[in-house]
Amino acid sequence: MKVNSIKKIGIAGAGTMGSGLAQIFARKGYKVVVTDLKDEFLDKSKRLVSIYNSSLVEEGLMTSEEAEEAVKNIEYFTDNKVFSDCDVIIECIVEKMDIKQDFWKEIEEIAKPDAIFATNTSGLSITEMSKKLEDRGRLAGMHFWNPPHIIPLVELIKGDETKDEIIEVLYELAKKIDKEPVVVKKDAPGFIGNRIQFAVFREALHIVEEGIADIEDVDRAMKYGPGFRYPIIGPLQTADLGGLDTFYYISSYLFNDLSDVKEPQNILKNLIYKQELGTKTKKGFYDYSGGKDEETIKYRDKMFFKMLKHIHSNK
């Protein structure tokens, strides 16, 4: 299948990610069908799409007319048979391997032979997920990042049997919807983004547990140091510009002192035990009571939009 022949997108799962993907493709003129188990989930998805559209209109990244047209491009169903004429089917259902495997087995019997299958999994093995398919080469990972209507990154992951042409088409498709695709050539847990993110997360927790710095200062150090650089130059180019000899010498003594724990640290375990899970429970590393949860999310999105506008203006 050629990217220009793709007209209809199927989205399985009407949660945050599925709704975001529906909005992204519908905004670009694709016909989209969204499925989930219950109508109430689909109704919530409609509200999420409306919120995503409104935020883009408010930021000047979309007109009201475009938002109205995007809504018309999306249809909602509780029957997966609507995927029968889709060109690309993207799965955003629960992160459980057996459920995803059974889903794709069902879809293979419904979909047309040349339809491309893509999973939005955050880190599950694409190779393992394809095990119940007759044609395992048609399944690839297509991992969008949350919030999907803002974050540019899309990771394209090859399973052991994924066909190269599938990755090529998905790469072109990601570019057509204004995303920044990267190819994960080896089906490794966590792909690229989460491996880097959780390496930083592990060390951040270690710094706090060791009493090296407080939570607030760890976040500030990341935001105004490495985090300030990384939207412009990644960690490897940062090393090039800083001097690989310098990075080598620092690595030779610092690696010995960095955390290499193989399970979540106590600081995280204790928060889970107390059910302090972040904004969803109004408390985590920070206090989100009294409306601070919504304020934090609004501020995050506002700043993300500023970065997105900057990226688009420099293309």
C-alpha positions as CSV (number, residue, x, y, z in Angstrom):
1,M,0.0,0.0,0.0
2,K,1.2,3.5,-0.8
3,V,0.7,6.3,1.6
4,N,-1.3,8.4,-0.8
5,S,-3.8,5.5,-1.1
6,I,-4.6,5.7,2.6
7,K,-8.0,7.3,3.0
8,K,-9.6,5.6,6.1
9,I,-8.2,5.1,9.5
10,G,-9.5,2.7,12.1
11,I,-8.9,3.4,15.8
12,A,-9.5,0.7,18.4
13,G,-9.9,2.2,21.9
14,A,-11.6,5.4,22.7
15,G,-9.5,6.6,25.6
16,T,-7.1,9.5,25.8
17,M,-4.7,8.2,23.2
18,G,-7.4,6.8,20.8
19,S,-9.3,10.0,21.0
20,G,-6.2,12.0,20.3
21,L,-5.3,9.9,17.3
22,A,-8.9,10.2,15.9
23,Q,-8.6,14.0,16.2
24,I,-5.1,14.1,14.6
25,F,-6.2,12.0,11.5
26,A,-9.6,13.6,11.2
27,R,-8.0,17.1,11.2
28,K,-5.9,16.1,8.3
29,G,-8.9,15.0,6.2
30,Y,-8.8,11.3,6.8
31,K,-12.1,9.4,7.4
32,V,-11.8,7.8,10.9
33,V,-13.8,5.1,12.7
34,V,-13.4,4.7,16.4
35,T,-14.5,1.6,18.3
36,D,-14.8,0.7,22.0
37,L,-16.7,-1.8,24.1
38,K,-19.5,0.6,25.4
39,D,-21.3,3.7,24.1
40,E,-20.3,5.5,27.3
41,F,-16.7,5.2,26.3
42,L,-17.4,6.6,22.9
43,D,-19.4,9.5,24.3
44,K,-16.3,10.3,26.5
45,S,-14.2,10.2,23.4
46,K,-16.4,12.7,21.6
47,R,-15.9,15.1,24.5
48,L,-12.1,14.6,24.4
49,V,-12.0,15.3,20.7
50,S,-14.0,18.4,21.3
51,I,-11.5,19.5,24.0
52,Y,-8.5,18.8,21.8
53,N,-10.0,20.8,19.0
54,S,-10.9,23.7,21.2
55,S,-7.4,23.9,22.6
56,L,-5.9,23.9,19.1
57,V,-8.4,26.6,18.0
58,E,-7.5,28.6,21.1
59,E,-3.8,28.4,20.3
60,G,-4.4,29.5,16.7
61,L,-3.2,26.1,15.3
62,M,-6.6,25.3,13.9
63,T,-9.7,27.3,12.7
64,S,-13.2,26.8,14.0
65,E,-14.2,25.7,10.5
66,E,-11.4,23.1,10.5
67,A,-12.5,21.8,13.9
68,E,-16.1,21.4,12.7
69,E,-14.9,19.6,9.6
70,A,-12.7,17.3,11.7
71,V,-15.6,16.3,13.9
72,K,-17.6,15.3,10.8
73,N,-14.7,13.0,9.7
74,I,-15.1,10.7,12.8
75,E,-17.7,8.0,13.3
76,Y,-18.1,5.9,16.5
77,F,-19.0,2.2,16.8
78,T,-19.0,-0.7,19.3
79,D,-18.5,-3.3,16.5
80,N,-15.0,-3.9,15.1
81,K,-16.5,-5.0,11.8
82,V,-16.4,-1.4,10.8
83,F,-12.6,-1.9,10.2
84,S,-13.4,-4.0,7.2
85,D,-12.6,-1.2,4.7
86,C,-9.9,0.6,6.7
87,D,-6.5,1.2,5.2
88,V,-4.7,1.5,8.5
89,I,-5.9,0.1,11.8
90,I,-4.3,1.5,15.0
91,E,-4.9,-0.3,18.3
92,C,-5.0,1.7,21.6
93,I,-6.6,-0.8,23.9
94,V,-5.6,-2.0,27.4
95,E,-1.8,-2.7,27.8
96,K,-2.2,-6.5,28.3
97,M,-0.5,-8.8,25.8
98,D,-3.1,-11.5,25.7
99,I,-5.9,-9.1,25.0
100,K,-3.9,-7.4,22.3
101,Q,-3.0,-10.7,20.7
102,D,-6.7,-11.8,20.6
103,F,-7.7,-8.4,19.2
104,W,-5.3,-8.7,16.3
105,K,-6.4,-12.2,15.6
106,E,-10.0,-11.0,15.4
107,I,-9.1,-8.0,13.2
108,E,-7.1,-10.1,10.7
109,E,-10.3,-12.0,9.9
110,I,-12.2,-8.7,9.4
111,A,-9.6,-6.4,7.7
112,K,-8.8,-6.3,4.0
113,P,-5.6,-8.1,3.0
114,D,-3.5,-5.0,2.4
115,A,-4.6,-3.1,5.5
116,I,-1.7,-2.1,7.8
117,F,-1.9,-3.0,11.5
118,A,-0.3,-0.7,14.1
119,T,-0.2,-0.9,17.9
120,N,0.2,2.2,20.1
121,T,1.7,0.1,22.9
122,S,4.1,2.0,25.1
123,G,6.6,-0.8,25.4
124,L,5.2,-4.3,24.8
125,S,6.9,-6.6,22.3
126,I,5.6,-6.2,18.7
127,T,7.1,-9.7,17.9
128,E,5.1,-11.3,20.7
129,M,2.0,-9.4,19.9
130,S,2.0,-10.7,16.4
131,K,2.2,-14.4,17.4
132,K,-1.5,-15.2,16.7
133,L,-1.5,-13.5,13.2
134,E,-1.2,-15.5,10.0
135,D,0.6,-12.5,8.4
136,R,2.9,-11.2,11.1
137,G,4.7,-8.9,8.8
138,R,1.8,-6.5,8.6
139,L,2.0,-5.5,12.3
140,A,4.2,-2.7,13.5
141,G,4.4,-0.5,16.6
142,M,3.3,3.1,16.2
143,H,3.7,4.7,19.6
144,F,2.3,8.2,20.0
145,W,3.2,10.3,23.1
146,N,0.7,11.8,25.5
147,P,-0.9,14.4,24.9
148,P,-1.0,13.0,21.3
149,H,-2.5,16.1,19.8
150,I,0.5,18.1,20.9
151,I,3.6,15.9,21.3
152,P,5.3,15.5,17.9
153,L,7.2,12.2,18.5
154,V,6.0,9.0,17.0
155,E,8.1,5.8,17.5
156,L,7.8,3.2,14.7
157,I,8.8,-0.2,15.9
158,K,9.8,-3.2,13.9
159,G,8.9,-6.6,15.2
160,D,11.1,-9.5,14.1
161,E,8.9,-10.2,11.1
162,T,7.6,-6.7,10.3
163,K,8.0,-5.8,6.6
164,D,10.2,-2.9,5.8
165,E,7.6,-1.4,3.5
166,I,5.1,-1.2,6.4
167,I,7.5,0.9,8.4
168,E,8.2,3.0,5.3
169,V,4.5,3.7,4.7
170,L,3.9,4.5,8.4
171,Y,6.9,6.9,8.4
172,E,5.4,8.8,5.5
173,L,2.0,8.8,7.1
174,A,3.4,10.2,10.3
175,K,5.0,13.0,8.4
176,K,1.7,13.8,6.6
177,I,0.0,14.4,10.0
178,D,2.9,16.7,11.1
179,K,4.6,14.3,13.4
180,E,8.3,13.5,13.9
181,P,8.8,9.8,13.3
182,V,11.8,7.8,14.5
183,V,12.4,4.1,13.6
184,V,13.1,1.6,16.4
185,K,15.0,-1.1,14.4
186,K,15.1,-3.7,17.2
187,D,12.0,-4.7,19.2
188,A,13.5,-3.7,22.6
189,P,11.3,-3.1,25.7
190,G,10.5,0.6,26.1
191,F,11.7,1.4,22.6
192,I,13.7,4.7,22.5
193,G,11.8,7.4,24.4
194,N,10.8,5.4,27.5
195,R,14.2,3.8,27.8
196,I,15.7,7.3,28.1
197,Q,12.8,8.7,30.2
198,F,13.0,5.9,32.7
199,A,16.8,6.1,33.0
200,V,16.4,9.7,34.0
201,F,13.4,8.8,36.3
202,R,15.5,6.1,38.1
203,E,18.4,8.5,38.6
204,A,16.1,11.4,39.7
205,L,14.5,9.1,42.4
206,H,18.0,8.0,43.5
207,I,19.2,11.6,43.9
208,V,16.2,12.3,46.2
209,E,16.6,9.1,48.2
210,E,20.3,9.7,48.7
211,G,19.5,13.2,50.0
212,I,21.5,14.8,47.3
213,A,18.7,17.2,46.4
214,D,15.0,17.8,47.1
215,I,12.2,16.8,44.6
216,E,11.7,20.5,43.5
217,D,15.3,21.1,42.8
218,V,15.7,17.8,40.8
219,D,12.9,18.9,38.5
220,R,14.3,22.5,38.3
221,A,17.8,21.1,37.4
222,M,16.3,19.0,34.6
223,K,14.1,21.8,33.3
224,Y,16.8,24.5,33.2
225,G,19.8,22.3,32.4
226,P,19.6,19.2,30.2
227,G,15.9,19.8,29.5
228,F,16.6,23.2,28.2
229,R,19.1,21.7,25.7
230,Y,17.2,18.6,24.5
231,P,14.5,20.3,22.5
232,I,17.3,21.7,20.3
233,I,20.0,19.1,20.5
234,G,19.7,15.5,21.7
235,P,21.9,13.8,24.3
236,L,24.4,12.5,21.7
237,Q,24.8,15.7,19.8
238,T,25.1,17.5,23.2
239,A,28.1,15.2,23.8
240,D,29.6,16.1,20.4
241,L,29.3,19.8,21.2
242,G,30.6,19.4,24.7
243,G,33.6,17.3,23.5
244,L,33.5,13.5,23.5
245,D,36.8,13.4,25.5
246,T,35.1,15.4,28.3
247,F,32.1,13.2,28.3
248,Y,34.4,10.1,28.3
249,Y,36.3,11.4,31.4
250,I,33.1,12.2,33.2
251,S,31.6,8.8,32.3
252,S,34.7,7.1,33.7
253,Y,34.1,8.2,37.2
254,L,30.4,9.2,37.3
255,F,28.9,5.9,35.9
256,N,30.2,4.1,39.1
257,D,28.0,6.4,41.2
258,L,24.8,6.3,39.2
259,S,21.8,4.1,40.2
260,D,21.6,0.7,38.6
261,V,18.7,-0.7,40.7
262,K,16.6,-3.3,39.0
263,E,13.3,-2.6,40.7
264,P,11.4,0.5,41.6
265,Q,12.9,2.4,44.6
266,N,11.2,2.7,48.0
267,I,10.3,6.4,47.5
268,L,8.0,5.3,44.6
269,K,6.8,2.1,46.4
270,N,5.7,4.1,49.4
271,L,3.7,6.5,47.2
272,I,2.0,3.6,45.5
273,Y,1.2,2.0,48.9
274,K,-0.5,5.3,50.0
275,Q,-2.3,5.5,46.7
276,E,-0.7,8.9,46.1
277,L,-0.6,8.5,42.3
278,G,-0.2,12.0,41.0
279,T,-2.8,14.3,39.5
280,K,-5.4,11.5,39.3
281,T,-5.5,11.3,43.1
282,K,-4.6,14.9,43.8
283,K,-1.3,14.0,45.4
284,G,2.0,12.4,44.3
285,F,5.5,13.9,44.5
286,Y,3.6,17.2,44.6
287,D,0.2,18.3,46.1
288,Y,-2.5,18.8,43.5
289,S,-5.5,19.6,45.8
290,G,-7.7,22.7,45.4
291,G,-7.7,22.7,41.6
292,K,-3.9,22.6,41.3
293,D,-4.2,19.4,39.2
294,E,-6.2,21.2,36.4
295,E,-3.9,24.3,36.7
296,T,-0.8,22.1,36.2
297,I,-2.2,20.3,33.2
298,K,-3.3,23.7,31.6
299,Y,0.1,25.2,32.2
300,R,1.8,22.1,30.8
301,D,-0.3,22.2,27.6
302,K,0.2,25.9,27.2
303,M,3.9,25.6,27.4
304,F,3.9,22.5,25.1
305,F,1.9,24.5,22.5
306,K,4.5,27.3,22.6
307,M,7.2,24.7,21.8
308,L,5.0,23.2,19.1
309,K,4.5,26.6,17.4
310,H,8.3,27.2,17.6
311,I,8.9,23.9,15.9
312,H,6.4,24.5,13.1
313,S,7.7,28.1,12.6
314,N,11.3,26.8,12.0
315,K,10.4,24.1,9.5
